[in-house]
Amino acid sequence: MRRPALLTLLAATTALTLAFAVPSRAAEDAVVIPAPAMDAAQASGIQTAVIAGGCFWGVQGVFQHTAGVVNAVSGYAGGTKATADYQTVSSGRTGHAESVEIKYDPKKISYGKILQIYFSVAHDPTQLNRQGPDTGTQYRSAIFTTSDEQKKVAEAYIAQLNSAKVFSKPIVTKVGALEAFYPAEAYHQDYLTLHPNQPYIAYNDLPKVENLKKLFADNYIEKPTLVSASKATN
């Protein structure tokens, strides 16, 4: 897709800066974790899950390669519409977290399975207000629930994982009701697919997709479900 030159330059400059700031290992390692003991009841029709786990490029990329996901959109949640833009959110003072809105078919994937992938391969839920090289509240780990049932499932799963001590440190993921989700700028959408050779993506995010393929083979699809493709069919 065509992108404004200034925004393209901003994205590239930011990403390259982060790429040189990364540590000597991948930002997050996958962790084998049990499936949730409690899951949402199967519903009819397309459902919505909203999660945050660091830079939305990688989280979106993981779920675009997940079977049963109809669309995964990068965006902002936790703040107001007036501050829902990349430059303002990057200040870390808006209340927003870089988030991904996942539309999914509950007949093909459950809410619990989405959370299992989220905690296992999409990010490290023990990092407080950061993910790998990215720091700030906009990179926090958060689940924005759309129903009381989602809230119960998410909180029960966090308690289950903490009790089982599958992570070396306690999970810091916050669970709260979704007030609104605001899609991010066009140049952020499908970023992992469009820029696989970009240093930040290659180092931090492509390994997440490979871990999805390895640990969740039954839920992995090779061809990503892209935002651009969804818009073309609407």
Beta strands, then each sheet from edge to edge (+ up, - down):
strand 1: 47-53
strand 2: 69-77
strand 3: 97-104
strand 4: 130-131
strand 5: 134-135
strand 6: 141-145
strand 7: 174-177
strand 8: 181-183
sheet 1: 7+ 6+ 1- 3+ 2- 8+
sheet 2: 4+ 5-
end
